């Protein structure tokens, strides 16, 4: 009798274990009405965070358990964690991207593991458009940065203010020391920002070779405020993202990356804006 009860208990336990385990996900096309987009928030331009926008145009809730982003320009990146998108709504699922590669199109695709309504766990792979080109731009910046830093060691000096009040100019020396490891790379100038414009003395359109045997060069970024608007200063998120233009064989005509600045250097730019314009720092 005891042996019979024990056997029954083992059988019931095995059946319960089988019923509780998740079945393999169904592989199917993405449901009609579900659309995927890539983008990066303007407030995140200094970082690596992007998001995949999931538009749920179906009549059932979409419960996302996991997603993976793949692209020839980016290492495959995976995010886990439940995210529910109600019918007729959209959800933004954030990802921190590793450094991108040189290349052309992003051609991104996303693999979703999800449940639609009370349906089974399903896996679908579909393209995700980079509608505003922000993720491609991030990969392009990575390419420009890796190209320039392979060709030259970049050293950013201390900001210095010359002059007083509205006649003052902030100057920032950037020294480029060729490494001799590559050929064909050139420094092509700095770019202005929404807060600061370059003066005539600033190298905005140049072509400085950084090949083996090229001399060490110091390029001085010289800027003044674009406008003395206290609201622009208070609300700024990207005002110190100065583009460094780079020319090279794998780069497009407008390839650039953000000049690497420390917190203290960025603060010096904001202080200069305030004193130049006669404003108080927010």
N, C-alpha and C positions, 0 to 999 in steps of 0.2 A: 504493500500500500504506500509506504513512504517513497519507494522507488518510482511509483506511478506519479505521485504528486510532484516529485522533484523533476521528472521528465517533462511534465506538463508546464511547470514553472519555467524551465529552460526554453521550451518552445515558445511560450508566450513572450518571454523576455527578448528572444531573437526577433520575433515578429514586430515587437514594439520598436526595437532598434532600427529595423529596416524601414518602418513607417516614419520614424522621426528624422532619418537622414535625408538631406536635400538631394533630389534627383539631379542628374546632369542637366544643365540648362539647354533649352531648345534653341537651335540656331535658326534665325529667320531674318528676312529683310526688316529694316526699320519700319514701324507702322506708318501708314499714310497719315499725314498731318504733323508728324514729328520732324522738326528741322533743327539742324545744328549749325552754330556760328562760332567763330573764334574772335576774340577781341581783347584789348587791354585798356583798363581804365586810365584816364589822363592822370589821376592822382598816383598811379603806380609806375609812371614812366621811369622813375629812378631805380625800380626793382625788377624782379623777374616774374612777378605774379601776372598771369593772364587768366581768362575765364572762358569756359565753353558755355554758351547760351543754348539751353534746350527749350525749344518752343513746342508746347504740347497742344496741337490742334485737333486732338482726338476728343472723344466724349468720356474718357476714363482717366483716372489719375495715373500718373507715371511715377513709379517708385524706383529710382536709380540706386543700385547697390555699388557699382564700380564702373569706372571708365578708363580707357587708355587712349592717349593721343599719339599718333605716329605721323612722321613726315620725313622726307629725305633730307630736310634741313635741320632736324631736331632729333635728339635721342628720344626713344619711346618713354613716355611719362604716364604713370598710373595714379589714379586717385580712388580711394575706397571710402566708404561711409554712405549712409542712407541719405537720400535727398528726394523729396516728393514734389512733383510738379502737377498742380491741379489742372483739370481740363480748361483750355482757353487761356492759360497763363504760361509764363516762361520762368525758368530758373537759371541762375548763373553759378556754375560749379568751378571754383578757383583751382588753379594749378601753378606750382612754381616750376618754371622751365629751367633746365640746365643750359649750358652754353650751346648756342647754335653753330651751324657749319656754313661755309661758303657754298653758294649754289644759286639757283634761279627761283623757280616757283616753290611755294610752300607745299602745295598738294597734300594737305592734311586730311587724315581720316580718323574717325573716333569709333572705338568699340565700346558699346554700352552693355552692361549686365543689368537687367531691370525686370520689373513686373508691370504689366499693363492691366489695371483693374485687379480682378481676382485671378488673372491668368497665371500661367507657369513662369518660372524664372527663364528669361530669354536673353540670348546674346545676339546683338546686331552690330554690323559694321557699316558705316556710311561716311561720305565726305562731309567735311565741315568747312564752310567757306570763310575766308578771311576778308570780310566785306570791306573793311576800311584799311586793310593792309598793315594793321598795327603789329601783328605777329611776324609778318615778313620783314617789317622794319626792324623789329627786335633782332631777328636772325642776321639781317644786313649789318646792324651795329656790331654784333658779335664778330662778324667776318671782318669788318673794318678794324676793329680793335685788335683782333688776333694778327691781322696782316701788318698793322703798324708796329705793334709791340714785338713781333718777330724781327722786324727790320731795324728797330731802334729802341733803346731804353728811354722811357719818357719820365722826366722829372719836373714836377710842378713846383715853382718857387712860392715865395710869400707875396701876397697882394700888397701893392703900395699905391697910396693916393697922392697924386701930384696936383697942386693948385688948391683953390679954396672955393667953397660954395658952388654956384652954378658953373664956374670955370674949372672945376676939379675933374680929374680923370683917374680912373682906377686902372693900374697896369699890373698884369700878371705874367711873369716870365715862365716859359715852358721850354725846357732844354731837351733836344733830341740827339742822342748819341748813337750813331749807326753801329749795329752789332756785327755786320759783315756776314750774317747768315743767309741773307736773301738779296735778290736784285729786282729792280723794276718798281719798287715802292717809293712813293713821293708824298710828302706832306703838302696838302693843297689849301690850307687856310682854316680859319675859325669861322663859326656861324654865330649870328646874334640870337637873342632869345626874346620872349615877350616883354621882359623887364629891361633888358640892356641892349643897346646897339653899339656896334663898333665904330670907333673914330677912323678918320682917314689914315692914321698911322698904323692901324691894326692890320695884320696880314689876312685879308678875307679871300683873296683870289691869287694864290701863288702856286709854284710848283718846285718844291725843294727836294732834290734827290737824297735818298737814304741808303744808297748802295755801299758796299765795301769800298773804303777809300774816300767816301764822302766826308766832309768835315763835320764836326759837332756844330749844331746850330741852335741858337736860342731865339724863339719866336715870342714876341710880347703881345699878348692879348690886351688891347686898350679899349675900354668901354665907358659909356655914360648912360644914365637912365634913358629909356625910350620915351618916357613921359613921367611927370611927377604926379602920379595918381595914388593917393593913400590907400584906396580900395584895391588897386592892383597889387600893392605890396602886401596888404593884409591877407588877401585871398590867394596869393601866389603859391603854386605847386611845382612849376617847371622853369622858373625864372633864372636859375643858375645851371641849367642843362645846356652848356655851350657845346655845339657840335665841333668835332675835329674832322675835317675833310681829308680823305685818304684816296690816293690813286694807286691802282695796282691791276695786275692781269686778271684777277678773278672778281674785280669790283665794278659796280656800275658807276655811272658818271657822277652821281650825287652821294656816293658812299661816305658815311660819317658815323662816328660814335661819340658818346658824351665824355667830355674832358673829366678825368677822375679828380674830384675835389674832396677835401676833408670837410668835416662839419665846421671847423674853425675858418677855413677858406670861404665856405658858403656864407657863413655869418659875416665875414668881412665885406662881402658884396652887398648884403642887406644893410649893413651899417653905412656903407658908402652911399647907397640909394637914399637913405634917410637924411644923412648930413648934406648931400648934394642938393636935395630938394627941400631942405628945411623942415623935415617931418620927424615924427617920433616913431621909433620901432614899435610894431604891434606886440 
